[in-house]
Amino acid sequence: MEENQKESRKDHQTHVYYLKFALQFADFQIEDLVASFNREVHNNGWVGMRAYHDHALIDEFIRRGIDVSCVQDGRSIKFSHHVRYNIDEHKLETID
């Protein structure tokens, strides 16, 4: 297989994995999204699939207009604290 074909296939797989998580999260209630985030707190394991999961999760919060600034600075996602959803301010807040 030529190098361009390998890269194209890799890009497609990346896109498919992200879409899988994005579609899953689109069906979640906000409480389920928060629970999914909190399961990742202090999780030191790292695999390629986690990146797709994490980005799709944060993107779903953002798609719903939820402020995620306590856990995401535009470049990285921090899973160092559990969060809760503040419905009045429509944002995530750290709780520990």
DSSP file (Angstrom, degrees, kcal/mol; ACC not computed):
  #  RESIDUE AA STRUCTURE BP1 BP2  ACC     N-H-->O    O-->H-N    N-H-->O    O-->H-N    TCO  KAPPA ALPHA  PHI   PSI    X-CA   Y-CA   Z-CA
    1    1 A M              0   0    0      0, 0.0     5,-0.0     0, 0.0     2,-0.0   0.000 360.0 360.0 360.0 134.0    0.0    0.0    0.0
    2    2 A E     >  -     0   0    0      1,-0.1     4,-2.0     4,-0.0     3,-0.2  -0.284 360.0-111.7 -69.8 157.8    1.4    3.4   -0.9
    3    3 A E  H  > S+     0   0    0      1,-0.2     4,-2.4     2,-0.2     5,-0.2   0.875 116.4  53.1 -58.6 -41.9    2.1    6.0    1.8
    4    4 A N  H  > S+     0   0    0      1,-0.2     4,-2.4     2,-0.2    -1,-0.2   0.881 108.7  50.2 -62.8 -38.3   -0.7    8.3    0.7
    5    5 A Q  H  > S+     0   0    0      2,-0.2     4,-2.2     1,-0.2    -1,-0.2   0.890 109.4  51.0 -67.4 -38.6   -3.2    5.5    0.9
    6    6 A K  H  X S+     0   0    0     -4,-2.0     4,-2.4     2,-0.2    -2,-0.2   0.932 111.9  47.0 -63.1 -45.6   -1.9    4.5    4.4
    7    7 A E  H  X S+     0   0    0     -4,-2.4     4,-2.6     1,-0.2    -2,-0.2   0.908 111.3  51.5 -63.2 -42.4   -2.3    8.2    5.6
    8    8 A S  H  X S+     0   0    0     -4,-2.4     4,-2.1     1,-0.2    -1,-0.2   0.910 111.1  47.6 -61.2 -43.0   -5.8    8.4    4.1
    9    9 A R  H  X S+     0   0    0     -4,-2.2     4,-2.4     2,-0.2    -1,-0.2   0.908 111.2  50.7 -65.2 -42.4   -6.9    5.3    5.8
   10   10 A K  H  X S+     0   0    0     -4,-2.4     4,-2.4     2,-0.2    -2,-0.2   0.915 110.1  49.9 -62.1 -43.9   -5.5    6.4    9.1
   11   11 A D  H  X S+     0   0    0     -4,-2.6     4,-2.4     1,-0.2    -1,-0.2   0.905 110.4  50.9 -61.5 -41.3   -7.3    9.8    8.8
   12   12 A H  H  X S+     0   0    0     -4,-2.1     4,-2.6     2,-0.2    -2,-0.2   0.917 110.0  49.0 -63.4 -43.9  -10.5    7.9    8.1
   13   13 A Q  H  X S+     0   0    0     -4,-2.4     4,-2.6     2,-0.2     5,-0.2   0.914 110.5  51.0 -63.1 -42.3  -10.2    5.7   11.1
   14   14 A T  H  X S+     0   0    0     -4,-2.4     4,-2.2     1,-0.2    -1,-0.2   0.938 111.9  47.3 -58.6 -47.1   -9.4    8.7   13.3
   15   15 A H  H  X S+     0   0    0     -4,-2.4     4,-2.5     1,-0.2    -2,-0.2   0.894 111.1  51.2 -62.7 -42.1  -12.5   10.4   12.0
   16   16 A V  H  X S+     0   0    0     -4,-2.6     4,-2.2     2,-0.2    -1,-0.2   0.909 109.8  49.1 -64.4 -43.6  -14.7    7.3   12.5
   17   17 A Y  H  X S+     0   0    0     -4,-2.6     4,-1.8     2,-0.2    -2,-0.2   0.925 112.1  48.2 -64.1 -44.2  -13.6    6.8   16.1
   18   18 A Y  H  X S+     0   0    0     -4,-2.2     4,-2.8    -5,-0.2    -2,-0.2   0.940 112.0  50.1 -59.9 -46.7  -14.3   10.5   16.9
   19   19 A L  H  X S+     0   0    0     -4,-2.5     4,-2.8     1,-0.2     5,-0.3   0.866 105.2  57.6 -61.6 -37.1  -17.7   10.2   15.2
   20   20 A K  H  X S+     0   0    0     -4,-2.2     4,-1.7     1,-0.2    -1,-0.2   0.946 113.0  39.3 -58.0 -49.1  -18.6    7.1   17.2
   21   21 A F  H  X S+     0   0    0     -4,-1.8     4,-2.9     2,-0.2     5,-0.2   0.903 113.9  54.6 -68.4 -40.9  -18.0    8.9   20.5
   22   22 A A  H  X S+     0   0    0     -4,-2.8     4,-1.8     1,-0.2    -2,-0.2   0.907 109.8  46.7 -60.3 -42.7  -19.7   12.1   19.2
   23   23 A L  H  X S+     0   0    0     -4,-2.8     4,-0.8     2,-0.2    -1,-0.2   0.883 112.5  50.5 -67.0 -38.0  -22.9   10.2   18.2
   24   24 A Q  H >< S+     0   0    0     -4,-1.7     3,-1.0    -5,-0.3     4,-0.4   0.947 112.1  46.1 -62.9 -48.8  -22.9    8.4   21.5
   25   25 A F  H >< S+     0   0    0     -4,-2.9     3,-1.1     1,-0.3    -2,-0.2   0.799 101.3  66.4 -67.8 -28.8  -22.5   11.6   23.6
   26   26 A A  H 3< S+     0   0    0     -4,-1.8    -1,-0.3     1,-0.3    -2,-0.2   0.795 102.9  48.4 -62.4 -26.8  -25.2   13.4   21.5
   27   27 A D  T << S+     0   0    0     -3,-1.0    -1,-0.3    -4,-0.8    -2,-0.2   0.551  93.9 101.9 -88.1  -9.3  -27.7   11.0   23.0
   28   28 A F  S <  S-     0   0    0     -3,-1.1     2,-0.2    -4,-0.4    -3,-0.0  -0.403  71.7-124.7 -76.9 149.6  -26.6   11.5   26.6
   29   29 A Q     >  -     0   0    0     -2,-0.1     4,-1.9     1,-0.1     3,-0.5  -0.505  36.2-104.3 -77.5 161.8  -28.3   13.6   29.2
   30   30 A I  H  > S+     0   0    0      1,-0.2     4,-2.6     2,-0.2     5,-0.2   0.895 123.1  56.4 -58.5 -39.8  -26.1   16.3   30.7
   31   31 A E  H  > S+     0   0    0      1,-0.2     4,-2.3     2,-0.2    -1,-0.2   0.867 106.3  50.7 -60.6 -35.3  -25.8   14.2   33.9
   32   32 A D  H  > S+     0   0    0     -3,-0.5     4,-2.3     2,-0.2    -1,-0.2   0.875 108.8  51.1 -69.5 -37.5  -24.5   11.3   31.8
   33   33 A L  H  X S+     0   0    0     -4,-1.9     4,-2.4     2,-0.2    -2,-0.2   0.925 110.9  48.6 -63.1 -44.4  -21.9   13.5   30.2
   34   34 A V  H  X S+     0   0    0     -4,-2.6     4,-2.9     1,-0.2    49,-0.2   0.916 111.0  50.1 -62.2 -43.8  -20.7   14.7   33.6
   35   35 A A  H  X S+     0   0    0     -4,-2.3     4,-1.7     1,-0.2    -1,-0.2   0.897 109.6  51.5 -62.2 -40.0  -20.5   11.1   34.8
   36   36 A S  H  X S+     0   0    0     -4,-2.3     4,-0.6     2,-0.2    -1,-0.2   0.913 111.5  47.3 -63.0 -42.5  -18.5   10.2   31.8
   37   37 A F  H >X S+     0   0    0     -4,-2.4     3,-1.6     1,-0.2     4,-0.5   0.951 110.3  52.1 -61.2 -49.0  -16.1   13.1   32.5
   38   38 A N  H >< S+     0   0    0     -4,-2.9     3,-0.8     1,-0.3    -1,-0.2   0.782 100.0  62.7 -64.0 -27.8  -15.8   12.2   36.1
   39   39 A R  H 3< S+     0   0    0     -4,-1.7    -1,-0.3     1,-0.2    -2,-0.2   0.759 102.4  52.6 -65.9 -22.9  -14.9    8.6   35.3
   40   40 A E  H X< S+     0   0    0     -3,-1.6     3,-2.1    -4,-0.6    -1,-0.2   0.591  80.3 118.1 -88.1 -11.3  -11.8    9.9   33.6
   41   41 A V  T << S-     0   0    0     -3,-0.8    39,-0.2    -4,-0.5     3,-0.1  -0.361  90.6  -0.3 -62.2 131.0  -10.6   12.0   36.6
   42   42 A H  T 3  S+     0   0    0     37,-2.3     2,-1.0     1,-0.2    -1,-0.3   0.610  90.4 146.2  63.2  15.4   -7.2   10.8   37.8
   43   43 A N    <   -     0   0    0     -3,-2.1    -1,-0.2    36,-0.2    36,-0.1  -0.737  24.4-178.5 -81.2 106.9   -7.2    8.1   35.1
   44   44 A N        +     0   0    0     -2,-1.0    -1,-0.2    -3,-0.1     2,-0.1   0.574  46.4 105.5 -86.4  -9.9   -3.5    8.0   34.2
   45   45 A G        -     0   0    0     -3,-0.1     2,-0.4     1,-0.0    -2,-0.0  -0.418  52.9-164.5 -70.0 146.8   -3.8    5.4   31.5
   46   46 A W        +     0   0    0     -2,-0.1     2,-0.3     4,-0.0    -2,-0.0  -0.974  18.2 157.3-139.8 124.3   -3.5    6.6   28.0
   47   47 A V    >>  -     0   0    0     -2,-0.4     3,-1.1     1,-0.1     4,-0.8  -0.927  52.4-106.1-134.3 161.7   -4.4    5.0   24.7
   48   48 A G  H >> S+     0   0    0     -2,-0.3     4,-1.0     1,-0.3     3,-0.7   0.856 116.9  60.0 -57.4 -37.4   -5.2    6.5   21.4
   49   49 A M  H 3> S+     0   0    0      1,-0.2     4,-2.2     2,-0.2    -1,-0.3   0.808  94.3  65.0 -63.0 -28.8   -8.9    5.9   21.7
   50   50 A R  H <> S+     0   0    0     -3,-1.1     4,-3.2     1,-0.2    -1,-0.2   0.877  95.9  56.9 -63.3 -36.3   -9.0    8.1   24.9
   51   51 A A  H <X S+     0   0    0     -4,-0.8     4,-2.3    -3,-0.7     5,-0.2   0.913 108.3  46.5 -61.1 -41.9   -8.1   11.2   22.9
   52   52 A Y  H  X S+     0   0    0     -4,-1.0     4,-2.2     2,-0.2    -1,-0.2   0.916 114.4  48.3 -65.7 -42.6  -11.1   10.6   20.6
   53   53 A H  H  X S+     0   0    0     -4,-2.2     4,-2.4     2,-0.2    -2,-0.2   0.953 113.2  46.7 -59.5 -52.2  -13.3   10.0   23.6
   54   54 A D  H  X S+     0   0    0     -4,-3.2     4,-2.4     1,-0.2     5,-0.2   0.907 114.2  45.9 -62.7 -44.3  -12.1   13.1   25.5
   55   55 A H  H  X S+     0   0    0     -4,-2.3     4,-2.4    -5,-0.2    -1,-0.2   0.893 113.5  49.0 -67.9 -39.0  -12.3   15.5   22.6
   56   56 A A  H  X S+     0   0    0     -4,-2.2     4,-1.7    -5,-0.2    -1,-0.2   0.882 111.5  51.3 -66.6 -36.8  -15.8   14.3   21.6
   57   57 A L  H  X S+     0   0    0     -4,-2.4     4,-1.9    -5,-0.2    -2,-0.2   0.956 113.1  42.9 -64.3 -51.4  -17.0   14.6   25.2
   58   58 A I  H  X S+     0   0    0     -4,-2.4     4,-2.4     1,-0.2    -2,-0.2   0.901 111.9  55.2 -63.0 -40.5  -15.7   18.2   25.5
   59   59 A D  H  X S+     0   0    0     -4,-2.4     4,-2.8    -5,-0.2    -1,-0.2   0.857 105.6  53.0 -61.1 -34.4  -17.1   19.1   22.1
   60   60 A E  H  X S+     0   0    0     -4,-1.7     4,-1.6     2,-0.2    -1,-0.2   0.905 107.9  49.7 -69.6 -40.5  -20.5   17.8   23.2
   61   61 A F  H  <>S+     0   0    0     -4,-1.9     5,-2.5     1,-0.2     3,-0.3   0.951 114.6  45.3 -57.9 -47.7  -20.5   20.1   26.2
   62   62 A I  H ><5S+     0   0    0     -4,-2.4     3,-2.2     1,-0.2    -2,-0.2   0.898 107.1  58.0 -64.4 -41.6  -19.5   23.0   24.0
   63   63 A R  H 3<5S+     0   0    0     -4,-2.8    -1,-0.2     1,-0.3    -2,-0.2   0.840 106.1  50.8 -57.8 -32.7  -22.1   22.1   21.4
   64   64 A R  T 3<5S-     0   0    0     -4,-1.6    -1,-0.3    -3,-0.3    -2,-0.2   0.401 121.8-109.8 -86.1   3.3  -24.7   22.4   24.1
   65   65 A G  T < 5 +     0   0    0     -3,-2.2     2,-0.4     1,-0.3    -3,-0.2   0.686  66.0 151.8  79.5  18.0  -23.4   25.8   25.1
   66   66 A I      < -     0   0    0     -5,-2.5     2,-0.4    -6,-0.2    -1,-0.3  -0.711  49.1-121.5 -87.6 129.4  -22.0   24.6   28.4
   67   67 A D  B     +a   91   0A   0     23,-2.2    25,-2.7    -2,-0.4     3,-0.2  -0.565  33.3 174.1 -70.4 120.5  -19.0   26.6   29.7
   68   68 A V    >>  +     0   0    0     -2,-0.4     3,-2.2    23,-0.2     4,-1.7   0.108  38.3 120.6-113.1  18.6  -16.1   24.1   30.1
   69   69 A S  T 34  +     0   0    0      1,-0.3    -1,-0.1     2,-0.2    24,-0.1   0.701  66.0  65.1 -63.2 -18.7  -13.4   26.7   31.0
   70   70 A C  T 34 S+     0   0    0     22,-0.3    -1,-0.3    -3,-0.2     3,-0.1   0.680 119.2  22.6 -75.8 -14.5  -12.7   25.1   34.3
   71   71 A V  T <4 S+     0   0    0     -3,-2.2     7,-3.5     1,-0.3     2,-0.4   0.486 123.4  48.1-126.6  -8.1  -11.4   21.9   32.6
   72   72 A Q  B  <  -C   77   0B   0     -4,-1.7    -1,-0.3     5,-0.2     5,-0.2  -0.994  45.8-175.3-142.0 131.5  -10.4   23.1   29.1
   73   73 A D        -     0   0    0      3,-1.6     4,-0.1    -2,-0.4    -4,-0.1   0.230  63.5 -92.4-108.2  13.1   -8.2   26.0   28.1
   74   74 A G  S    S+     0   0    0      2,-0.4     3,-0.1     1,-0.0    -5,-0.0   0.159 122.1  49.1  96.2 -18.8   -8.6   25.6   24.3
   75   75 A R  S    S+     0   0    0      1,-0.4     2,-0.3     0, 0.0    -1,-0.0   0.660 114.5  19.4-119.1 -35.2   -5.4   23.5   24.0
   76   76 A S        -     0   0    0      2,-0.0    -3,-1.6     0, 0.0     2,-0.4  -0.940  62.3-130.9-140.6 160.5   -5.7   20.8   26.6
   77   77 A I  B     -C   72   0B   0     -2,-0.3     2,-0.6    -5,-0.2    -5,-0.2  -0.936  20.3-147.7-112.4 132.2   -8.3   19.1   28.8
   78   78 A K        +     0   0    0     -7,-3.5     3,-0.3    -2,-0.4   -37,-0.1  -0.890  18.1 178.5-105.2 123.4   -7.7   18.7   32.5
   79   79 A F        +     0   0    0     -2,-0.6   -37,-2.3     1,-0.2   -36,-0.2  -0.267  50.8 110.1-111.0  43.8   -9.0   15.6   34.3
   80   80 A S  S    S+     0   0    0    -39,-0.2     2,-0.3     1,-0.1    -1,-0.2   0.591  76.4  38.4 -95.0 -11.9   -7.6   16.5   37.7
   81   81 A H  S    S-     0   0    0     -3,-0.3    -1,-0.1   -10,-0.0     2,-0.1  -0.992  80.1-116.1-139.1 145.4  -10.9   17.4   39.4
   82   82 A H        -     0   0    0     -2,-0.3    13,-2.4   -41,-0.1    14,-0.6  -0.420  37.7-151.7 -70.1 156.2  -14.4   16.0   39.4
   83   83 A V  E     -B   94   0A   0     11,-0.3     2,-0.3   -49,-0.2    11,-0.2  -0.849  14.5-160.4-128.5 163.8  -17.0   18.3   38.1
   84   84 A R  E     -B   93   0A   0      9,-2.1     9,-2.4    -2,-0.3     2,-0.6  -0.937  29.4-109.8-135.0 161.4  -20.7   19.1   38.4
   85   85 A Y  E     -B   92   0A   0     -2,-0.3     2,-0.9     7,-0.2     7,-0.2  -0.839  19.4-152.2 -96.2 122.6  -23.1   20.9   36.1
   86   86 A N  E  >> -B   91   0A   0      5,-3.3     5,-1.5    -2,-0.6     4,-1.2  -0.832  10.2-170.5 -92.4 103.3  -24.3   24.3   37.4
   87   87 A I  T  45S+     0   0    0     -2,-0.9    -1,-0.2     1,-0.2     5,-0.0   0.831  80.9  55.9 -67.4 -32.7  -27.6   24.6   35.7
   88   88 A D  T  45S+     0   0    0      1,-0.2    -1,-0.2    -3,-0.1    -2,-0.0   0.878 120.4  29.4 -67.9 -37.5  -28.1   28.3   36.7
   89   89 A E  T  45S-     0   0    0     -3,-0.2    -1,-0.2     2,-0.2    -2,-0.2   0.450 102.7-129.9-101.9  -2.4  -24.9   29.4   35.1
   90   90 A H  T  <5 +     0   0    0     -4,-1.2   -23,-2.2     1,-0.2     2,-0.3   0.929  68.1 109.2  53.5  52.7  -24.8   26.7   32.4
   91   91 A K  E   <S-aB  67  86A   0     -5,-1.5    -5,-3.3   -25,-0.2     2,-0.3  -0.979  71.3-105.4-150.6 161.1  -21.3   25.7   33.2
   92   92 A L  E     - B   0  85A   0    -25,-2.7     2,-0.4    -2,-0.3   -22,-0.3  -0.679  34.2-167.4 -84.3 144.9  -19.1   22.9   34.6
   93   93 A E  E     - B   0  84A   0     -9,-2.4    -9,-2.1    -2,-0.3     2,-0.2  -0.992  22.5-117.8-132.0 141.6  -17.6   23.5   38.1
   94   94 A T  E     - B   0  83A   0     -2,-0.4   -11,-0.3   -11,-0.2   -23,-0.0  -0.515  22.9-171.8 -74.5 148.0  -14.9   21.6   39.8
   95   95 A I              0   0    0    -13,-2.4   -12,-0.1    -2,-0.2    -1,-0.1   0.421 360.0 360.0-122.8  -1.9  -16.0   20.0   43.1
   96   96 A D              0   0    0    -14,-0.6   -13,-0.1     0, 0.0    -2,-0.1   0.331 360.0 360.0-148.4 360.0  -12.8   18.7   44.6
